[in-house]
Amino acid sequence: MYQLYYSPGSASLVVHWLLLELQLPFTLHKLDFSKNEQKSAAYLAINPSGQVPVLFDGSRYLCESAAIVLYLTEQHPKAGLVPEQGSAQRAEFIQWLMFLTNQLAPTFRLWFYPPDLGMTDYPPATKLALQHKIESCWDRLEQHLTQRGPWLTGDKPTAADFLLTMYMRWSRNMPNTALAWPRLKWIADQLRQRPSWQQLNQTEGLTEWQY
């Protein structure tokens, strides 16, 4: 049985969602960020980065959202959320996992956590630059989906679309949310109809951006 260390609405969301979507047995360990439980000695022994998610698969602790997404889909390929090994779609799948991880994730991290750069808040120009960086990612994704969609790797959804939807949720309180881009909104609308999404929101106690 899998064990997931998580915090509601955080980067662990996509892993929790996939565990539900794949109908896998798992237990949850909720970390209270307000109490800095992710910085406790016990948790740092599992993940020295002091971040979520961490997934225990019975023999090892795995960190990093995209890595766990790839691991789960490869362990359970019959669900169809990862393209076939060696296919062109598989290469695209990995490309978009890396794009989301390397372009969107760190920019969102900076957007939400000015203390990472030693600030209590950003000067307006810095915040605007971060906003534009995130929006440039939406632009690129929208262009790709227009040409090659409707999903990131073509005509079928994969776990990369689930990861993308998590990041779209993070934009919900920004001046321009990801839903302002029509093809991104289509993906979000499709995936938010899944029972696993509703179960995820109920379990994590999330009330925003459910539908």
N, C-alpha and C positions, 0 to 999 in steps of 0.2 A: 504494500500500500504506500502510495506517495504521501509525503508530508510537505505542506507549503507554508512557509513563513511569509506573512503578508501584512500590508496596511491598506485599509480601504481607499480605493481610488488612485492608488500609487502605481508605480511601474510593475507591481505584482499582478495588476488587474488582468492583463492578457493571459498570464499563466493560469490564474484561477478560472478564467473564462474557458480556456481550452480544456482544462481538466473536466469542467462541466460538459462542454460540447462533446468531448470524446467519451463521456460517461465512464470515467475512470474512478476507482476507489481512492479516496484521499482524506486526510485530516488537515485541519487548519490550525495554525499557530499565529494569532493576531498580535502584532507589535504595536504598542501605544507610543506613537512618536512624541506626544506631548510630555511623556515621561522619559523620553530618550532611551526607550528600551532597545532600540536598534544600536545603541552605543554601549550596551552592557558588556561586561567581560565575557559572559556566556555566549552572547550572540556574536561578538567579534571573533570568538574562537571558531565560529562557523563561517562567517563572512567578514574578513578584516576590513572591508570597505564600509561596513556599517550601513548597508543599504538593503532594500528588498528588490526583487524576490530572492529567496533561497528555496530550492526544491531538494528534498531528500528522497532518493529513489530506492532506498533499502540498503544501499552500499556506499553511496557517496553524496556529498552536498554539492549542488550545482547552483551557480550564480549567473547573473546577467539575463535579462528578459529574452533577448533574441536568441541567445544560445539555448535557453530552456525551450523556447518555442520550436527551434529546429530539432532538438533532442526528442521532445514529445511526439512531434509529427513523424519522425523517423522510426520511433519505437512503435507507433500505431498507424502505419501507412494505409490500412484498409479504410480509414475514415475519409481518405481522399483530400486531406488538407495540405499535402505536400506533393508536388509533381514527381513523376517517375524519375529515378536516378538516371543521369545521362541525357535527359531530354533538354531541349532548348528552354522549355518552361521552368525546368529545375534551375538552370543558370539564372534566369530572370528572377525566380523566387529568392535565391540567395542574394542577388544584386539588390532587390528592394528591401530585404531584411537589413542589409548593410547600410543602405541609404537612410533608412529610417533611424537606425541606431547611430550612425555617424553624423548625420545632418540635423535631424529633428530633435533627437533625445538630448544632446548636450546643449542645444540652444534653449529648449524648454527648461532644462536644469538652471541655466543662467537667468532666464525670465522669472522663475519662481524663487530663486535663492540668491539675492544680491549679496548676502554675507559670504558666499563662496569667493567673492572678489573683494571682501573686506568693506562692504558698504551696507548701510541700513536701507537705502533705496538708491535707484539709479538716477542720474541726471536725465532730463527729458530726451536729449539726443541719443543717449545710450539705450534707453528703453525703446525708442523709435527704431533704432538700428536692429535690435533684437526682434522686434515685431516684423520688420521688413525681411529679416532672414527667414523667419518662420513662414511668412507669406510667400516668399520665393520658393520654398519647398512645396507649398500648396500649388503654386503656379506650375512647377515642373511635373508634379503628379497629375494635375488636371490635363496638361498637354499630353502626357503619356496615355492617360485613360481615354482621351478623345481619339487618339490614333490607334491604340492597341487594346482597349478595354473590352467589356465594361469593368472587369476585375484587373488587378495588377498584373497577373500573368495570362490574361486572355479571357476565355469564356467561362471559367470556373473559379469560385472563391478558394483561396488558400489561407493558411495561417498568417501570411503576410498581410492580408486584408484585415484580419483580426487585430494585428499589431497596429496597423494604420488607424483603425477605428479608435483604439485606446488613445493614440496621440491626438486624434480629432477631438475627442472628448476633452482633453486638456485645454483646448483652445476656446472652450465654451464661454469664458468671461473676458476674452480678448476683444479689442475693438472690432476686428473682423474674424468671425469664427470660421472654421474650415467648411461649415455648411453653406457658406456664401459661394463656394465653388460647386457647380451643379453635379459634376460626376463624382466628386468626393461625397456630396450629400447623398447621392444614390446608393453608394456603398454603405454609408452609415445607416441609411433607412432600411436597407435590406437586412443587414446583420442585426440591427436592433429589434427586428421582428422575431428573432430566434428565441425559443424557450430558455436556452442557456443564458442569454443576455438578461432576461427578466429574473431568472434565478440568481444570477450574479449580483444584480442590483439589490435584490431582497436580502441576500446573505450578507453583503457588505454594508447594508444600510444606506445605499446611495439613492438620492431622490432627484438629482439634477440630470438632465440629458438622457432620460430613460427611453424616450420615444423620438 
